[in-house]
């Protein structure tokens, strides 16, 4: 289907369209996912991911299912869309269980027409009732958005085990008729890319990277200190220098000396009004911190990396890393919290040699089982060393969340379904089949019932769907909340030597890989040679083409250009409502092209604007001569507009635009 992203944006989001325009890359992604199917979009932090899926969803019509990692982010997006007049359902732990069931039942029955449904990956991994209700109306879902999609890869710094269950959820609900998938992220490395494109069946041609992944508007400052005492002194000095600006300080320790709570307390003792933020806080506590930071009642927050993905506070001016991140991706994601309003930021990195070793031994290494005995203990914890079906309280067992993928990968455990532990939560019951099932058991425990001869032919999904159908059809009610668990099946009592060897190899490879990521990050920190070159080095790592690395100046229209003179030209064109593309390819045969600085289209005519900023350089003179001959051979030389460096460049540009408008 052919669409006009700009028109859809203006029609469905008039209040936003009156203030903002879609960037070229946003339009490109919207068009691609609508016209070509499942897409992975990689774009810089603050690059406007939300608008992409909002507009794409309205172009595709129907319901958009959004998978998002944070309750605060879900609430923020839901509120914005509701204010735009859309029907939104946000399912998370902040909503009471009975209200969740009520809203999902309405959707499952077709009683509510929803534009957007938001849910966490944890919801998809463990909530069978949610899956059942979505499946009843799956024909309405035209787009599934996976925000922060890099979290699915076990190779990434931000791996979230629950993300790995999203493809299983999609397959269970949609089978082979899956709707379009749109994955969104700011940074991604090659191993993560392989995981994501494989898991979501996204073709290579549908991996779209913004030409400008880099944030040159953030001034990078890297400082290596002799010891922790010196580093602390420098921290407080930086904060003192930026007292009237919003400051975000990143650490990776929640408690004890040097943790977020400790430094926050020290800051408050110094008379600074500060707050702390970490993953052990309740969702309401975290939301309160975000709101106070956004509204300006506090300007200083000490946070772990829980303060990250998708939290949009536009005017953070200073980001300080007081401890080393794990990788380039993590560093760039986190400094991307700064300057999201387009007005720039400063990012300080403070580290010492001691931090490097602490990062490896206390953070990376401790994220893996430390030895073979711990792997055995975790397997026993999951299975009781008994073959057969078990319930796994996934949320309550954090260590099993990270260990389970190892057991799944070696096929020692399989996941049979998602459900709850006991049928006695059902109160009024007029569904005959469900009544028969409940009456067959004295205790109501699910696993023994599944093993009974009468029900052993039912797989887990069909078994639980009987109960969910009764709830949707109002043939049963609940006396208390349904708990959520995974039904797993242990294939053996203990792991054999081959399985242990396989798991050990997997752990060793991943640990070594993460050490290498940290070593490379430290290498570029140790060789820091200014903000621009640091951004460019990161760009090379992220796969930004050499040709794009010099686009370091952002224009009013969101386009990044190479020189300040080109900023002047681009801004005046934008203010004059002249349609232009920066460095659009002009082919002079089937495989070769040149890039005019600006290609201008106005009232059916095309102009090629060349700004000759480096005349006098022999190499530049030769390149310009070649370009002139190409224009002449194409018969478009009379459509070429030329400007040169001048103190009155703005005046020249305005005069040339007048001539364009008069043509």
Order of alpha helices (4+ residues) and beta strands (2+ residues): alpha-alpha-alpha-beta-alpha-beta-alpha-beta-alpha-beta-alpha-alpha-beta-alpha-beta-alpha-beta-beta-alpha-beta-alpha-beta-alpha-beta-beta-alpha-beta-alpha-alpha-beta-alpha-beta-beta-alpha-alpha-alpha-beta-beta-alpha-alpha-beta-beta-alpha-beta-beta-beta-beta-beta-alpha-beta-alpha
